[in-house]
Amino acid sequence: MLAGYSMSSAGVCSRTTDLVEAFTEMGPVWARWVHACLPDDTVSYARLRVLTVLECDGDRTMTQIAEALEVTPRRVTVLVEALEAEGMIERFAHPTDGRSTVVAITETGLRHQRLGWKQHQDKAAVAFGDLSTEDQERLLDISLKLTKAFRSRLAAHPATADSPPARGARRAPRRSIQERQS
């Protein structure tokens, strides 16, 4: 029984189908919104995410950055090369693992990240102003639960050669959204 109504299995199937369709449609629209909200004078969203990982988590290996962003190591190499060319990050040999490269954010990168990320977050957040405070709270709660469920299911799902590494695999724990906001 849901909200006082008895649902048949067909009703549940229809609701889950509607949810899949709604999320499938929302995903690309959200991605376009996120990119549209970038300040004109900032780096790409992908590069801004690399800078944000380094700002939040400190120096990281290329593998750790790939895991944090849930992208392939090759993608990180391209992003890091571009950011290094712009003077926003620097790379150096890992002190104990000769096979690894450590990436650090520079002062220029840190200033750029803080300003760009703040401006981006402020612009992107405008869309949530269309929701009531109650809806915002419910959406946040549901989003956190779904993200956890997706990550759990992905961790149990057989990986393919082309898949990015599972989030959290072989890396230090990250601060939660609530910890970063405080």
N, C-alpha and C positions, 0 to 999 in steps of 0.2 A: 504494500500500500504506500503510495507516494502522495503527500499533500492531501490526504483524504480521498484519493481516487484509487480504485483498484485497476492496476495495469495488466493487460494481457501480455503474453510473451511477444506478440506482434507489435504491441505498443512500445515495449522496451526496445525491440529491434529497430523500430522506426525512429525512436529517440536517439539511439546510439548512431544510427545512420545519419540522422540530421546533425548530430554533433561532429561526426567525422567530416561531413560536407562543410559545415560551418568553419571548422578549424582549417580545412584544406583551402577554403576561400580566404580566410583571415590571414593565414601565414604569409602569402605573397604581398597582400595589401599592407600588413604590418611592416614587412621588410622595406617596401617602397616608402612608407611613412618615415621609418627610421632613417633612411638615406636622404629623404627630402628635408629632414630636420637638421642635417649637418650644417654648421656655419660655413659660409662661403670661403673663408680663409683657413680652413683646417684640412688635414690630410683625410684620406678615405676612411670610411667607417672601419674597415678591416685593420688599417694601420692604427687608428685610434684605439681599437680594442687591444692591440699588442702593447701600446703605450700604457693603457689602463692596467693590464696584467702586471706590467713591470712596476707601475706606481703602487698598486695595491699589495703585490706579493714580493716585491724586491727583485734582485738579480735572479735570473732563471736561465736554465739551459734551453737550447732550441727545442728539445723534446718536451720539456715541461711547459713551454709556451704552446706547443702544438696540442698537448693534452688539455691545457686550460681553455683553449679556444675551440677545442674539438674539431681541429682541422688536420690535414696531413702535414708531416714534417716539410715536404717540398713547398707547400704554401707558405709556411713560416719562413723558410729560407728567402723566398721572394720578398715577403713583407719586410724582413729584417734588413735585407740588402738595400731596399729603398729607403727605409728609415735611417740607416747608417749613412747613406749618401747625403741625406738631409741634415745630418749632425744631431739627430734626435736620440740615437742610441749608440752604444759602442759595444764591440765584441772583444772578448779576450779568452785565452785558453783556460780551461778548467784547471784548478790548481792540483787536483789529484787524478783526474781522468783525462788522459791525453786525447781521447777520442771525442770529447765533448767541448762545445763552445758555450761560454756564459755570455749572456746579453744583459746589459745594464742601461738604464735610462739616463740621459744626460740632463743637465740643468735646462737646456733649451727644450728637450723633449718633455721634461716635467712641466715646465711653464705652458707649453703647447697643449699637453694632455689635460691639465687642470682647467684651463680656459675653454678648450674645445669641448671637453666632456661636460662641463657645467652648462655651457650654452646649448649643447645638444640635448642634454637631459631636460632642461627647461622647455625647449621647443617641443620635444616629443611628449612631454607630460601634459601638454595642452589638451590632447585628445581625451585624456582621462577626466578632464574637467567636465566633459559632457555627461558623465555618470554621477549619480548621487554619491554622497560619502558612504552610505550603506553598500551600494553596488561596488564602489571601489574596494571596500574592505572585503566583500565576498569574492570579488575577482582576484584580489591578491591572495587570499586564503586558498582558493581553488587552483590558481596558477602555481603556487608553491607545492601543493599536493600533487598536481599533475606532473610537474617537473620531476619531483622525486619518483613518482610512479614510472615515468618514461625512462629515467636513468636506471632504475632498478630492472625494468624489463630489458633495456638495451644491454645491461651488464650480463644478463642471462642469455641473451640472444647470440647465436654463433656469429663471430666477426668474419667479415670478408676482407680480402686483401686491399680493397679500395676504401674501406671504411676508416674514418679518423679514429684515433684511440679513444677508448671509453673515458669519460670525464672522471678524474680522480684516480685513474690507474697510475701507479708508480710515481706519485707526486705528493708533496706536502699538502696538508689540509688547507683549504681556503677559508677566508672569513665569510660568514653568511651575509645576506643582504642586511639583516638587522644589525649585525656587528659593524658593518661598514658605515651604516647610517648614524651610529652613535659616536 
